[in-house]
Amino acid sequence: MAFDASSQEAADKVADAQSPTWPEALRQALACATGGVDPAPTMAAFSNWAQQVCRHPKRLGELGAALARGAAAIATAPAARGQWAFQPDRDDKRFAGAGWEAPPFSALAQTQLLLERLWRTGCAPLPGLAEPDRRRVEHLGLLSLGAMSPSNQPWANPEVLAAAARSGGRTLQDGAALWLEDAGRLLQGKPLAGEDVLKVGRDVAATLGKVVFRNRLMELIQYDPVAPSVRPEPVLLVPAWIMKFYILDLTPEASLVRHLLEQGFSVFAISWRNPSAEDRELALNDYRREGVETAIELARSICGASVHAVGYCLGGTLLAIEAARRGRLGDPALASVSLLAAQTDFEDAGDYRKLLTQADVATLEAAMQAQGVLQGWQMALSFYGLRANDMLWPRIVNRYLKGEAAAAGPLETWLADTTRMPARMHAEYLRGCYLENRLARGEMIVAGAQVGLKDLRAPLFVLGAELDHIAPWRSVQRLELHASGERTFVLTGGGHNTSVVSPPGKPKAYYRIVTAAAGSPYMPPQAVESAPRQEGSWWPAWTGWLADRSGPADRPPAKARPLGGLAEVEAAPGRYVMER
């Protein structure tokens, strides 16, 4: 199956949803009933793990001894957190409150940490235990243990108990009422309480601009200049269509769009349409051709110069595909390519890749064939499940055990504004990238030609984040294995989203930067880690990098004009971003 109009296999699978045979209809119904999750690989993995553990009594002995030592250590450990027998990881905030330092809560917290350590020990590699099975068992076991953590139980969480005592039980009552309200909102397709306070176009995505082009997949926004003269080369932002585009244009103080405008660049951004079940047959190649390729040509035509193309997350993956196609043809349209938290080589693509199997994708395909799309909540839940201890359970505790429904901030508002994905496109992406890694292997067919990462010719700026669990920085940096042109890699703090939203003045921001000229030797990850740490935002370093590859800022800004059948330009952020 290729990412091209010739991808008949994917088209046939999606077409089956229109008139499925009864076995296929049953398969789709079962897949929908499980939320697109196949229980068979999990059952097989646990069975294989249990058999191998039983065949290695030494492992059982190690676990028993570790349990006895851990229990004795907890019994004699002081309640002060700094002296606990078992310490939480740096980013584990479940037991950070002062109440956890009082008995018996300190013992409960340490017992939870001991059980999680024992589970990791029990899931260490064993002869005969397949690595995919081992990873699945370890992750799902830790997810289950995390759900049972005392921090998630109203009777065992000192912060919940203290809040209930202070309020005379009012917080628990408010939490139950909030749960009922949220359930009703979800059934109506509305955001949770507090997540709709900030308004798109007023509070977020508020940078002035015009929609100058619209097709069935995207709107192209041209932002109003803030400088009297601009550089010749425009900047085109290609966001992921997993979420709305305005992660790159949050508040005026945290807007990458605004920062670029202030540095004298003309700025364009793609705003993807939120697809519906009728769009089930849209392919990844449609997004490339009608989205990225079209936007590059329009920005280039309007400004009369080559384009600095910038891709975030999945938008960066798609941009790399288009840039490889153009590089293979010797097309000069791209002045540079910037990939922000975007994977191109999926050989080691983090926790999601480690848990994904052919059987999982096949079941998800069946569910998507019935639905026509992957629902936004399905994607959100899958990623939240990868970091449940810091992304899922604390939110449930705060809302439904403490009764706290604080108004969502800009980033939380964006996270709640989920989108859907067409069945065919998402299946092609999962198989072609996560499972088969076609672009890195040079096996991707784009516009009738076979392309690979070696075809990237434009100067590269690549950003990775230390705490990114969706696009781990070492996976992002694997592009270094393939690219031989000019390249710059930046490693910054934060996670997948907070690393990108890093305006100047952001507290505790820092980054490391390494550069390599065209044809220079391979830069291993260790070279990145050993680079000097620089305090502050990476944005100025990046816009300086763009400026060095641009002409002087002496051109009058290009004026927005209607294109592609639009009768007149429309004010940003446009229509598509408003669709739910």
C-alpha positions in Angstrom: 0.0 0.0 0.0 1.5 3.3 -1.1 0.6 6.8 0.0 -0.7 7.7 -3.4 -3.9 7.7 -5.5 -2.9 4.2 -6.5 -3.5 2.9 -3.0 -6.2 0.5 -4.1 -5.9 -1.8 -1.1 -6.8 1.0 1.4 -9.6 2.2 -0.9 -11.1 -1.4 -1.1 -11.0 -1.7 2.7 -12.8 1.6 3.2 -15.3 0.8 0.5 -16.2 -2.4 2.4 -17.8 -0.1 5.0 -20.4 0.9 2.5 -21.8 -2.6 1.9 -20.0 -5.0 4.2 -20.6 -8.8 4.1 -22.0 -10.2 7.3 -18.6 -11.4 8.5 -17.1 -8.0 7.9 -20.2 -6.3 9.6 -19.7 -8.5 12.6 -15.9 -7.7 12.7 -16.7 -4.0 12.5 -19.4 -4.3 15.3 -16.9 -6.0 17.6 -14.3 -3.5 16.9 -16.6 -0.6 17.7 -17.7 -2.3 20.9 -14.1 -2.4 22.1 -13.4 1.1 21.0 -11.1 -0.1 18.2 -8.9 -2.1 20.6 -8.2 -5.8 19.9 -8.1 -7.8 23.2 -6.4 -10.8 21.5 -2.8 -9.4 21.4 -3.1 -8.4 25.0 -4.4 -11.8 26.1 -1.6 -13.6 24.1 1.0 -11.3 25.5 0.0 -11.9 29.2 -0.2 -15.6 28.5 3.3 -15.7 27.0 4.7 -13.6 29.9 3.1 -15.8 32.5 4.5 -18.9 30.9 8.0 -17.5 30.7 8.0 -16.3 34.3 6.9 -19.7 35.5 9.6 -21.3 33.5 12.2 -19.1 35.3 11.8 -19.7 39.0 14.8 -17.5 39.7 12.6 -14.5 38.6 9.9 -15.6 41.0 12.5 -15.8 43.8 13.8 -12.4 43.0 10.3 -10.9 43.1 9.6 -12.6 46.5 12.8 -11.4 48.0 12.3 -7.8 46.6 8.8 -7.8 48.1 10.0 -8.8 51.5 12.9 -6.3 51.5 10.6 -3.5 50.3 7.9 -4.2 52.9 10.6 -4.1 55.7 12.0 -0.9 54.3 8.7 0.8 54.2 7.9 -0.3 57.8 11.0 1.3 59.1 11.2 4.4 56.8 10.4 7.9 58.2 7.3 9.6 57.0 9.3 12.5 55.5 9.3 12.3 51.8 13.0 12.8 51.4 13.7 9.7 53.5 11.1 7.4 51.9 12.3 3.9 51.0 11.0 4.4 47.5 11.1 7.7 45.7 8.8 8.8 42.8 10.3 9.7 39.4 11.2 13.3 38.8 8.0 13.9 36.8 5.7 11.9 39.1 3.6 14.5 41.1 1.0 12.1 42.5 2.5 12.2 46.0 3.9 15.8 46.0 1.4 17.2 48.5 2.4 17.7 52.1 -0.4 15.4 53.3 1.4 12.4 51.9 4.2 12.8 54.5 1.8 11.9 57.3 1.1 8.2 58.3 -0.5 6.1 57.1 -0.5 8.0 53.7 3.3 7.9 53.5 3.2 4.1 53.8 0.4 3.9 51.2 2.4 6.0 48.7 5.6 4.0 49.2 3.7 0.7 48.8 2.4 2.0 45.5 5.9 2.8 44.3 7.1 -0.6 45.5 4.4 -2.4 43.6 5.3 -0.5 40.4 8.9 -1.3 40.8 8.2 -5.0 41.4 6.0 -5.0 38.2 8.9 -3.5 36.2 11.2 -6.2 37.6 8.8 -8.9 36.8 8.5 -7.6 33.2 12.3 -7.4 32.6 13.5 -9.3 29.5 13.5 -13.1 29.8 14.6 -15.8 27.3 11.6 -16.8 25.2 9.6 -13.6 26.0 9.0 -11.6 22.8 9.9 -8.0 23.3 6.6 -6.7 21.9 4.8 -8.9 24.4 7.0 -7.8 27.3 6.5 -4.1 26.5 2.7 -4.6 26.3 2.5 -6.4 29.6 4.7 -3.9 31.3 2.7 -0.9 30.1 -0.8 -2.3 30.7 0.2 -3.6 34.1 1.6 -0.2 35.1 -1.6 1.4 33.7 -3.7 -0.9 35.9 -1.6 -0.3 39.0 -1.7 3.4 38.4 -5.5 3.3 38.3 -5.5 1.6 41.7 -3.0 4.1 43.2 -4.1 5.6 46.6 -3.8 9.0 45.0 -6.9 8.1 42.9 -9.0 6.8 45.8 -11.1 9.2 47.8 -10.5 7.3 51.1 -6.7 7.1 50.6 -5.8 10.5 49.2 -5.1 13.0 52.1 -5.7 16.0 49.9 -9.2 14.8 48.9 -10.0 13.9 52.5 -8.7 17.3 53.8 -10.8 19.2 51.2 -13.9 17.2 52.1 -13.3 17.8 55.8 -12.9 21.6 55.3 -16.1 21.8 53.1 -18.2 19.4 55.1 -18.3 17.0 52.2 -19.3 19.7 49.7 -16.3 19.0 47.4 -17.3 15.4 46.9 -20.9 16.5 46.2 -19.6 19.1 43.7 -17.4 16.5 42.1 -20.4 14.1 41.6 -22.4 16.9 40.1 -19.6 17.9 37.8 -19.3 14.3 36.6 -22.9 14.2 35.7 -22.6 17.6 33.9 -19.5 16.4 32.0 -21.2 13.2 31.0 -24.1 15.1 29.5 -21.8 17.4 27.7 -19.8 14.5 26.2 -23.1 12.9 24.9 -23.9 16.2 23.2 -20.4 16.6 21.7 -19.6 19.6 23.8 -16.4 20.5 25.7 -16.3 19.7 29.4 -17.3 22.3 31.9 -14.7 25.1 32.0 -13.1 24.1 28.7 -15.2 26.6 26.6 -14.4 29.8 28.5 -11.8 31.0 26.1 -13.1 31.6 22.6 -11.4 30.9 19.3 -10.8 34.1 17.4 -11.1 36.2 20.5 -8.9 34.8 23.2 -6.9 32.2 21.2 -6.1 32.2 17.5 -6.6 35.9 17.5 -3.8 37.2 15.4 -5.2 39.3 12.6 -5.1 37.8 9.1 -7.2 36.7 6.1 -8.3 33.4 4.7 -7.1 33.7 1.1 -7.8 30.2 -0.1 -10.2 27.3 0.8 -10.6 23.8 -0.6 -12.2 20.6 0.8 -9.3 20.0 3.2 -7.8 23.2 4.3 -8.0 27.0 4.5 -4.8 29.0 3.9 -4.5 32.0 6.2 -2.2 34.9 5.3 -1.5 37.0 8.4 -1.5 40.8 8.4 2.1 42.1 8.7 3.2 44.1 11.7 6.5 45.4 10.2 6.6 48.0 7.4 8.9 45.8 5.3 9.4 42.0 5.2 11.8 39.5 4.0 11.2 38.0 0.5 10.8 34.4 1.7 7.4 33.7 3.4 7.0 31.3 6.3 4.4 28.6 5.9 3.1 26.8 9.0 1.9 23.2 8.5 0.2 22.0 11.7 -1.0 18.5 12.5 -4.7 17.8 11.7 -4.9 15.6 14.8 -5.7 18.9 16.6 -6.6 22.5 15.5 -3.9 24.7 14.1 -3.9 27.4 16.8 -1.3 25.6 19.0 0.9 27.9 16.9 -1.2 31.0 17.6 -2.4 30.8 21.2 -2.5 34.0 23.1 -0.7 37.1 21.7 2.0 36.5 24.3 2.5 32.9 23.3 1.9 33.0 19.6 4.6 31.7 17.3 2.8 33.4 14.4 3.0 36.7 16.2 6.7 36.3 16.9 7.5 35.5 13.3 5.5 38.6 12.2 7.5 40.8 14.6 10.7 39.5 13.1 9.8 40.7 9.7 8.5 37.6 8.0 5.4 37.1 5.9 3.4 34.3 7.6 0.9 31.8 6.2 -0.7 28.9 8.1 -2.8 25.9 7.1 -6.1 25.5 9.0 -7.3 21.9 8.4 -11.0 21.0 8.1 -12.5 18.7 10.7 -13.6 15.7 8.6 -16.8 13.8 8.9 -17.8 10.2 8.1 -18.5 11.3 4.5 -14.7 11.9 4.1 -13.8 8.3 5.0 -11.9 7.8 1.6 -9.6 10.8 2.0 -6.1 9.5 1.7 -2.8 10.7 3.1 -1.8 11.7 -0.4 -4.8 14.0 -0.6 -3.6 15.8 2.5 -0.1 16.1 0.9 -1.3 17.3 -2.5 -4.4 19.4 -1.6 -2.9 20.7 1.6 0.9 21.0 1.8 1.7 21.1 -1.9 -1.0 23.6 -2.7 -0.1 25.8 0.2 3.5 25.9 -0.8 2.7 26.9 -4.3 0.2 29.6 -3.2 2.6 31.2 -0.6 5.4 31.1 -3.2 3.1 32.7 -5.8 1.8 35.5 -3.5 5.3 36.5 -2.2 7.3 35.7 -5.3 10.0 33.8 -3.5 10.9 30.4 -2.1 9.2 29.3 1.1 10.4 28.5 4.6 8.1 25.5 5.4 7.5 24.6 9.0 5.8 21.4 10.1 4.6 20.5 13.6 4.0 17.0 14.7 2.2 15.0 12.0 2.2 18.1 9.9 6.0 17.8 10.0 5.9 14.2 8.8 3.7 15.2 5.9 5.9 18.2 5.1 9.0 15.9 5.0 7.2 13.7 2.5 6.5 16.7 0.3 10.0 18.1 0.7 11.5 14.7 -0.3 9.3 14.7 -3.4 10.5 18.2 -4.3 14.1 17.4 -3.4 14.1 14.4 -5.7 12.9 16.6 -8.6 15.4 19.4 -7.8 12.5 21.8 -7.1 13.8 25.1 -5.6 10.5 26.0 -4.0 11.7 25.4 -0.4 14.2 27.8 1.1 14.3 25.7 4.3 12.4 23.0 6.2 11.8 23.2 9.9 10.4 20.1 11.7 9.0 20.8 15.2 8.5 17.6 17.3 7.9 15.7 14.1 9.0 12.1 13.4 10.3 11.0 10.0 12.1 7.7 11.0 9.7 5.6 13.0 12.1 2.8 13.9 12.1 3.8 17.6 9.0 6.0 17.8 8.3 5.9 21.5 5.7 4.1 23.6 2.9 4.3 21.0 5.0 2.5 18.5 6.1 -0.1 21.0 2.5 -1.1 21.7 1.2 -1.0 18.1 0.9 -4.3 16.3 -0.6 -5.4 13.0 -3.6 -6.9 14.9 -4.2 -3.5 16.6 -4.2 -1.6 13.4 -6.5 -4.2 11.7 -9.0 -3.8 14.6 -8.8 -0.1 14.5 -9.3 -0.1 10.8 -12.5 -2.1 11.2 -13.8 0.4 13.8 -12.9 3.3 11.5 -14.6 1.6 8.5 -17.8 1.5 10.5 -17.5 5.0 11.8 -15.9 6.6 8.7 -13.4 8.4 11.0 -11.3 8.1 14.1 -13.1 10.0 16.7 -11.2 12.8 18.5 -11.8 11.2 21.9 -10.3 7.9 20.7 -7.0 9.6 19.7 -7.0 11.7 22.9 -7.5 8.6 25.1 -4.8 6.6 23.4 -2.2 9.3 24.1 -3.4 10.1 27.6 -3.1 6.4 28.4 0.6 6.6 27.6 1.2 9.0 30.5 -1.9 8.4 32.6 -0.2 9.2 35.9 0.4 12.8 34.9 -2.1 13.4 32.2 -5.3 11.4 33.1 -5.6 10.4 36.7 -4.7 13.8 38.3 -7.4 15.5 36.1 -10.0 13.0 37.2 -9.1 13.5 40.9 -9.2 17.3 40.6 -12.5 17.4 38.8 -14.5 14.6 40.4 -12.9 14.0 43.8 -12.0 17.6 44.7 -14.8 19.2 42.7 -12.5 21.6 41.0 -13.5 22.8 37.5 -11.2 25.7 37.0 -11.4 27.5 33.7 -9.1 26.0 31.1 -6.1 28.0 30.1 -5.1 28.5 26.4 -3.2 25.2 26.1 -5.9 23.2 27.9 -8.5 24.8 25.6 -6.6 23.7 22.6 -6.1 20.2 23.9 -9.9 19.9 24.5 -10.6 21.0 20.9 -10.1 17.6 19.3 -10.6 16.7 15.7 -11.5 13.6 13.7 -9.4 11.8 11.1 -10.6 10.0 7.9 -10.5 6.2 8.1 -8.3 5.7 5.0 -5.8 8.4 5.8 -5.3 7.2 9.4 -4.9 3.6 8.4 -2.3 4.6 5.8 -0.4 6.7 8.3 -0.3 3.9 10.9 0.8 1.2 8.5 3.0 3.3 6.3 4.8 5.2 9.1 4.5 3.4 12.4 4.5 -0.2 11.2 6.4 -0.1 7.9 8.5 3.0 8.3 8.4 3.5 4.5 9.8 7.0 4.2 13.0 6.1 6.2 13.4 2.9 4.1 13.0 4.7 0.8 9.8 2.7 0.0 7.2 5.5 -0.1 5.5 6.1 -3.4 4.6 9.8 -3.9 3.1 11.1 -7.1 4.3 8.0 -8.9 7.9 8.1 -7.7 9.7 6.3 -4.9 11.1 8.7 -2.3 13.1 8.6 0.9 14.6 10.9 3.5 17.8 11.0 1.5 15.9 13.1 -0.9 15.6 16.0 1.5 17.8 18.8 0.0 16.7 22.0 1.7 18.4 23.2 4.9 16.9 21.4 7.9 16.0 22.8 11.4 14.8 20.0 13.6 13.4 20.4 17.2 13.1 17.7 19.8 11.9 17.9 23.4 13.3 16.1 26.4 9.9 15.0 27.9 8.1 14.4 24.6 6.4 11.0 24.8 4.5 11.3 21.5 7.6 12.2 19.3 10.6 11.2 21.6 13.5 13.4 20.8 15.9 10.5 20.0 13.3 9.3 17.4 13.1 12.8 16.0 16.9 13.1 15.8 17.1 9.8 13.8 16.7 12.0 10.7 20.4 12.7 11.2 21.0 9.1 10.0 19.6 9.9 6.6 20.1 13.6 5.9 23.4 14.7 4.4 22.6 18.4 3.7 22.8 21.3 6.0 21.1 20.6 9.3 20.6 22.1 12.8 19.1 20.2 15.7 17.7 21.8 18.9 16.9 19.9 22.0 14.7 21.8 24.4 12.9 21.2 27.7 9.2 20.4 28.0 6.8 18.0 26.4 5.3 17.6 22.9 3.3 20.8 23.1 5.0 22.9 25.8 8.3 22.7 24.0 6.9 24.3 20.9 5.0 27.0 22.8 8.1 28.6 24.2 7.9 32.4 23.8 10.8 34.6 24.9 10.6 35.2 28.7 9.1 31.8 29.4 10.3 30.7 32.9 12.8 27.9 33.1 13.1 27.6 29.3 16.4 26.3 27.9 17.8 24.5 24.9 20.9 22.9 23.3 21.8 23.4 19.7 24.1 21.6 17.3 24.8 22.4 13.7 26.3 20.4 10.8 27.3 21.6 7.3 26.3 19.7 4.2 28.3 16.5 3.9 29.6 16.6 7.5 29.8 13.4 9.6 26.9 11.9 11.5 26.0 13.7 14.8 25.0 11.0 17.4 22.5 11.8 20.1 25.4 12.1 22.6 26.6 15.1 20.7 23.3 16.8 21.3 23.2 15.9 25.0 26.7 17.3 25.5 26.1 20.6 23.7 26.1 23.6 26.0 22.8 24.4 27.7 21.5 27.8 26.8 18.9 29.5 28.9 15.8 31.0 27.4 13.5 30.3 24.5 14.7 28.6 21.3 12.4 30.9 19.2 15.0 33.7 18.7 17.7 31.2 17.7 15.3 29.7 15.1 14.1 33.0 13.7 17.8 34.1 13.5 18.5 30.8 11.6 15.6 31.7 9.2 16.9 35.2 8.7 20.4 33.9 7.8 18.7 32.0 5.0 16.5 34.8 3.8 16.9 38.0 1.8 17.0 41.4 3.5 13.7 42.8 5.1 13.2 45.5 2.5 10.1 44.4 0.6 6.6 45.8 1.1 4.3 43.1 2.5 2.2 41.2 -0.1 -1.5 42.1 0.0 -4.0 39.3 0.7 -6.3 38.6 -2.2 -9.0 36.0 -2.7 -7.8 32.8 -4.4 -9.2 29.4 -5.3 -12.8 30.5 -6.0 -13.2 32.7 -2.9 -15.3 35.8 -3.8 -13.5 37.7 -1.1 -11.0 37.2 1.7 -12.4 36.2 5.0 -11.1 37.2 8.4 -8.8 34.8 10.3 -9.1 32.3 11.9 -11.7 31.3 9.3 -14.5 28.7 9.3 -12.7 25.4 9.5 -11.2 25.9 12.9 -14.7 26.5 14.3 -16.0 23.1 13.2 -16.6 20.5 15.9 
